[in-house]
């Protein structure tokens, strides 16, 4: 069993815990394989880009090149959204064809996932991640939902309620039990990704919504670490500085910040806060057993408002899914899938009673 110094928690569930105040986490980071490799890779952000480029190449070979309107792996989602609305008809056709092909792959991945023991009986799946934060992403989700319904798959698929950038911060609230918020207005939240690190301050808004359904991100800072290619130590140092800035910002506004930092991070998270696997896109070797981000942050920020700081970390797809907790009381078993660089996933069963 880890000590308090190892886990950096006191009286709480451990890092990567399977049971939180509002939900049981039945499974996360499920890795589906066939003879060609990871099935989830077929429904990732990379897969969408590959399908898009293949569609453009087919049109180009036919002699009807759409003027490079959809050229290049770095084309932004906003530009693709504009092409759908009022772009060249051939280019728009390529994007729509990409959505259709991607939706077919995504539906196949979901059907395979739902055959897993831990995912059986799932009533609703919310879809987050970077692709969801665009019109093309919403269309892909909607088309996938239609394909699942046509196949008589009894599951409701819908976009995650909040902007994915905010959902990854809002979900951190549900990592902690409600008593830790007594006498406080806000918490610090961290969303770590393969390209970006985002630190935010989340206002609990408990007076208006005791169920935390109206919590909101009131301040955030984004660092695109992929552009800087920092060492692991430099990344931790920059993250600590971002948290310090958020603490100072909150104190100036007179808000009462809880002595709690919630973190969503890629990978399978051990109980002591180290990363077992899945952190390969992070700067440096985050999977080394000696590396423990929660412990390092607790050493850098030992207290907030005169109280000892608790740091709690879980998988990033889990945390993004937790942002939906207040809105899932009408179902028992539900899940989240996040379409980013890769495809994240988590399955939840609501605990009863709900968070008081």
N, C-alpha and C positions, 0 to 999 in steps of 0.2 A: 504493500500500500504506500502511495506517495505521502510524504510529509506535507505540512502546510506550505513550507518554503518551496517544495517542488511544485505543488499544484497551484500555488498563489490564490487559493480560495479558502474560505473559512465558513463552515456551516452551509455550503452550497454543493450542488452537483459538480462533478469534476469537469475538466475540459473534455469536449467531445462526448458529453454524457448522453445516455440513451433515454433518460427521463428528466423532463423539466417540469416547471409548475403547471403549465397548460397542456402539454402534449407528451406522449411517448414518441421517441424517434425510432421507428421500426427498422429503418435501413437508410443508408446514404452512401453516395459514391459507388453505386452498383456498377460493376464492370461486365458488360455483356460482350461475349466473344463468339466468333465463328471461325471458319477456316481462313478467312481473309483478315482477321484481326478484331479490333474493338468495333462492335456494331454502333456504339454511340458516336463514333467518329463520322458516321454518315449523316448525322443531324446536328453538326456543330457549325459554328460561324465559319470555320475554314471550309467545311463541306459546301456551304451556301456559295462562298466565293468561287470554289472550284466548279460548281455547276454553272454559275454565271459565266465564267470564262469559257467553259466548254460550249455553251450556247452561242456566245459571240463568235467563237472560232468556226462553228458550223455555218453560221450566216456569212461570215467573211469568206469562207471557201466557196460558197455558192455564188460569190460575186456581188452580193448585196450588202456591203459593209455599212453599218449604221454610223459611219463617220467617227468611229472611236468613242461614241457617246457613253458606252459602258465598258471602256477599255481599262485595263490595269487592276491589279489586286487591291490597290489602295483607294479605289473609288468610294466616296463616303456614302453612308446610308441616306443622308439628306439629298444627295444628288440622285440616288436611285428613286427616292420618293418623288422627286420632281419629274423624273422621266415617266413614272407611272401616270402622273397627273396631266402633264402637257408636253411630253417629250416626243421625239421622232417616233412614229408608229412602229417601225421595225425595232428600234431600241426598246420601246415599251413592251413589245412582244417578247423580246429576249428576257426582260425582267419578269414578266408574267409567267413565262415558261419555266424560269428558274424557281419561282415560288411554287408552281405546280409540282415540279420534280422534287424539290426539297420537301414539300408537304407529304408526298408519298413515302419518302425515306423516313421522315419524322414519325408518321403514323405507324410504319413498320417497327420502328424502335420502341414506340410506346406499347404496341401489342406484345412485343417480346418482353418488355419490362413487366407488364401486367401478369405475365405467366409465372413470374418469380413468386415464391411462397410469401415473401415479405410484402409484396405489392398486390396480392389478391384482394379483391373486394374494395379497391380504391374507387371512391365515388366522384372525386373531383381532382383535377390537376391544374395548377396555375403555372404559367410559363413566364419566366423572367430572363435575365441576362441581357447583354448588349443588343442583340438582334430585336428583342421585343420593343426597344425604345425607338421604334421607327414605324412608318406606315407599312413598309414591306414586311416587317416582322409581324405586325398585327394581321396582315393578310395571310401570311404563312400559317399563323396559328389558327385563324378562322378556317382556312382550307383544310388543315389537318383535322380540325374538329369535325368538319363535314365528312371527310373520308372515314373517320372512326365511327361516326353515326351510321354511314352507309354500310359499314361492316358489322353493324349491330353490336358495337363495343359499348358497353353500358358505363361510360365514364364521361364526365363533362370537362372539356378543355377550355381554358379561358386565359387571357393575358393577366399577369399579376397586376394588382390594383394600383400600386405606387410606381413611379418611375424607378426602374431597376437601380439607378445610382442611389436613390434614397431608400429603397427597400432593403438594401444591404446594410444600411445604418439603422433603420427603424427596427429591424428584426432583433438587434442586439438587446433591446429592452426585455425580450422574452427569454433571454438566457439567465436572468436573475429572478429570484423570488420577490414578491411585491414588498416584503418588509424592508428590503434594502433601500427602497425609495422613500421611506417615511421621513417627512420633513425636508424633502428635496424636490426640485423642479425639473432637473435635467440630468442626463448621463452623457458620457463620452462614448463614441462608437467609432470603430475602425473597420473599413472594408478593404481587404487586400486582394489584388488580382495579379494576373500574369503580366499586365502592362502598367497598371495604376495602383496607387494607394490613396484612399480617401479617408479623411478624418472629419468627423462631424459632431455637433452638439445636438442632441435630441431632446426636445421639450416634451415632458410627459403629459401635460395638460390633463391631469387626473381629476381636477374639479369638474371639468366638463364631460370627461369620459373615464370613469373608473376602470372600464375594461381596456383602456389604452387605445381605443379605436381612433382617437383624434390626436395622437401624438404626431409631432412633426419635426423635421430637420430645420433648425433655425440658423445654423452656420455650418459651413463645410469648407474644406481645403483639399484640392486634388494635386497629387504629384504623379506625373507620368515617369515612373522610374525606368521604363524601357528605353526612354530617350537618353538617359544619363548613364545607364549601365553601371550602377554603383556596386561596390563590394557589399557583402552581407552586413558587415559592421557599419558601413556608411548608411545603408538602408535603415537599419535599426536606429542609428543616430538621427537621421532625418525624421523618421516617424516619431521619435521622442520629442523632437523640436515642434512638430506639428501639434502634438498633444499639449505641449506647454503653451503654445499660442492659443489653443482652444480654451484652456483653463483661464488664461489671462483675459480673454475676450468675455468669458462668462462672468468673471468677477467684476468687470467693469460695468456690466449690465445689471448687477445686483441680483442675479439669479442664483439659486442654491443648487450647486452641482453635487450630485451624489458621488461618494468615493468608490466609483465603479467604472471600469473600462471593459466594454464588450468588443470582441474581435471576430470577424468572419474571415477565414483564411482557406485557400485551396488545400485539398488533401485530406487524408485520414488522420484525425487528431487523436493522439494518445491521451490517456487520463492525466498524465503529468504535464501536458502542454506541448510536448514535442510532436513532430510530424512524421508519421510512419511512412507514408508514400503520397505522391500526388503534388509535391511542391517543386517539381522540376522546372517550372517556368518562372520561379521567383529568383531574385538576385543572390547568387551564391548558393551554397549547399544548405538548404533549410531542413533537409531530411536527416542530417547528422544527429545522432542521439544526444550529443553534448549541447546542441543548440536548442534553447528554450525561450521563445519570444516573450511569453507572458512573464517569466521570471525577470528577463532583462528590462522589460517595461516597468515592472514593479520596483526594480532597483533604481531606475531613472526617475520614477515618479512615486515615491514611497507613500505620500499622503495627499489628500485633497481636502481642503477646509478643516485641517487638523485631525482628520480621520484616516486610518490606515486604508490604503487602496486595495480593492479586490479586482483582479484581472481574470477574465474568463474568455476562452477561445473555443470556437467550434468551426466546422466546415462552412465555407461561404455559401453554398447552395442551401444548407440547413438554415443559416441565418436569414438569407433572403426569403425563404419560405416562411419563417417565423413572423415576418411582417404581416402575414395574412391571418394570424391566429384569431384576432377579434371578429373576423368575418367568416369564420368556418364553423360556427357553433351549430349550424343546421345540418352538418354532416358528421360522420364519425371518423371515417378514414379518408385521408386526402394526401396529395403529394405536390411536389414542386419540381420543375425541370428548368434549368437555366442554360440558355443558348449563348455561349460566349466563344472564346477561343476553342474551348472544348464543350462538352455537354455534361452539366452537373445534374444531380437528382437527389431527392430525399423523400421518404414516405413517413407520414405522421398518423397517429391515432390520438384523438382528443381525450384528455383526462376529464373525469367528472368528479366533483363539480368544476366549473370554469374558474379561472383566476378571479379572486374576489377583488 
